[in-house]
Structure formats: structure tokens, C-alpha cells
Amino acid sequence: MTARALSHAGLDLHPYHPEMVSGMIDAWNAALGEAFPMSEALFRQNASEDPHFDPAGCWVASEPADRRVRGFCLAKVAREPIGVDGLLEDRGWISVIAVHPAFQRRRLGTALLRKAEEFLRSRGRPRAVLGGDPGHFFPGIPVDVGRGRPTSGTHPVSAESAALAFCTAAGYRLQGDAYDLHRPLGNYRTPQRVNAALAAQTDVDVRPLRPGEEQSLLAFLDVAFPGRWRYTLGRFLAGGGDIGDVMGVLHRGAVLGFAHLFHPASRWIGPSIAWTRRGRSRAGGLGPMGLAPTLRGRGLGLVLLDHSVRHLARLGVEEMIIDWTVLLDFYGRLGFVPWKHYRHGERKL
């Protein structure tokens, strides 16, 4: 959108300023809040306080008279190494574009998208990826428009997202899906196959990790998952995150598997619980999780998942979400079903 078109829409476009955060959250919730309710704590964690946040990548559209925010964009590039993946200089991310419903279909979204792309070009990034950034809100483009909270595991009423058509028209290639999964925990029972797998492997212990085991966890991640997962768990622990929120798989005292868990008392708002209403929900979540290659193929993945479910239930969690996965069959074995659906998109700049 040109400056003339913005003027025709009755809006001004400004670089980000911290005083705009409240209005940005209001605009987000007007546009997306039913399915993706935004709080100030989540916005600050994943945007303004994220180490990859650059104010130059955030633009805000507002009304001239009262500066009421009507839309904004957020683009990011890696500003510190993501583990062994480094700065990922082959890409930048467009984390979100939100436009108030009253100002949609006026080309405001296009104006904001182009500002985000301009930022990525200015940082030398040849490719724009939609979502999936460090400290992401979304792993891709939301496909389904459904109810804002889990509904006892039922798949939400959905409609094809207008965002997909918008991104396609803007030249983005859409390919590949990801899901958030859900199940209630009140009726959960450990399957016999899980008990049998654990009984057959008496040299393995599955339990929440304890203070003093942080370095064993990080050493395992350095070898098995040295990229984003190692980076994210390192940030979590460095920021005062509780090692007890990591379910560990231990073999002869060494950590050889993990699942990162979240619950209402967690210091970090993990992506699995981001879209539950904190303070009004007894929701918990999991993600990521993984095992050392030497432990795979022995049924321990389901054992780890089962122990995570039961641990969260003991903490009072009533419903559980798995974020950003394509492993529908694996998680489905313990009763998890799709809740939210995303599609990956990217474009050469």
C-alpha cells in the first residue's frame, strides 16, 4: 500500500514504540482473540522482550486523531545464534500481521506485509518465512477459525482461513502442515502397552529432572538436538525456569530423553499453553520432546508421553495441548486429537 492509499484508509503508519503495546494487544484481540487470545505477558515474552526483537521490524497503523491502533506487523531475524544452526541467514520471519476487523479489506494488511518484507531485505535475508520464528506465536498460517479454547477434545468448527488466500495472493508458496493437539485428562488411563514397555527396560528411569541435572540435560541436547531445542531449553533454564518442568529419561544416571512441560504455574508461557486463558484455565502442555537414537524403537516415546500426562494431571492440569507437530498417529495413541491447524508459507524476496 502506498502512502496515498494509507491516507485514503484514514491511517498513519509508525515505527514501533513501547507505548503502543496496549493498543497493539487490543487490535490483535479484535482480529484474532477468539481463537488466539493475547495477553500483555505473552506479547512481551514473544515480541518486545524476545532477544530477536528489533523495533525496526515492527510497524503500527493508527488513526491520526487518537492514535488508536488498527493494525501492526512484526518481522524478525535471528540476532543471536540458534544453537548450532547459527544466525540462519538464509531466512527471516514474519511473526504476525494483525488488522482490526473494521479495517480489513482496505489493503492495510498488504501495506504491513510489505513493511515487514522491507525490513527483512534490509537485513540481507533472501527468504521470508511465515511464522516459526524463535519465540514464535504461530508455527505457520492459522488455517482453521474455531472456538478459542479446547472443547473436551472435539475438533473445533472450522472454516478456511482468509489468511491463506491473502498470503497466496501476496506471492507466498504454501506447503506443509502443522497441528496443535488436545485431550482432556480426567479420563486418562495408562495403556497396557506403556506398562509393558517400561517393565521390559529396568535400566531406564523416567521422572521429572532435579536440581543439579541441568548440565546433563544440556549435554544430551548438545549431541541429540543441538539446534533450536538446545537453544530454547538453554534460554529457559538461564531465565530461571524450573528444571522440574522437564520430564527426563535417564539411563545409568545420564539424561537421554526429555519432554518440556508447561502448566498454569510455569514461569514461561510455552507455545502449548499460549492460547489458553491463563488464570481461567487448568491447561497444561508439552513440547518439544525427544529421545537419544540409542533409546528409539523401544516404546519409550509413549512411556515418556504417558509419564508427562500423568505428571501434569497430578499438578491439577485438566486438559493438555501438544504444540507444533505432524505426529498425529503417535500422539493419537494416547488420545490426542487435532485442535489447531497451520500451514507453512514462504517467499523469496
Order of alpha helices (4+ residues) and beta strands (2+ residues): alpha-beta-alpha-alpha-beta-beta-beta-alpha-beta-beta-alpha-beta-alpha-beta-alpha-alpha-beta-beta-beta-alpha-beta-alpha-beta
